[in-house]
Amino acid sequence: MTDSIFNDGKAPDALRTIGEVTKALGIRQHVLRYWEEQFSALQPIKRSGNRRYYRPEDVALIAGIDRLVNREGYTLRGARMALEGNEPTEIVVASAAELAPAVLPDFVEQQLLRIRSRLADALAAA
């Protein structure tokens, strides 16, 4: 799953440093550290010297946050609420899909279609 974005010869379930994650996903390190404060589900393993190590599920969650905030236009609060509204396993599945070619899981597509419909209704009523 995450091996497709890293291409570094490590096992897919290997822990990744903050540098590896930010380089692979195109996110700055200070942004990722801030997201750790804003999203309680994002808690990498911290070892000596506060060095962060991210599990594959952390990487998938980061990809999901990035998708919501930087591609779908959510605020951090909105992204947090969207992620908290799902079961934890759904968050990982939806976020991991972003690591592969852009194929949205059915439940995400359904949510987006509902949002589009509500926005169209709101525009029509205005």
Secondary structure as UniProt FT lines:
FT   HELIX           3..6
FT   TURN            12..13
FT   STRAND          16..17
FT   HELIX           18..25
FT   HELIX           29..38
FT   TURN            40..41
FT   STRAND          45..47
FT   HELIX           48..50
FT   STRAND          51..54
FT   HELIX           56..66
FT   HELIX           67..71
FT   HELIX           76..84
FT   HELIX           88..99
FT   HELIX           106..125
//
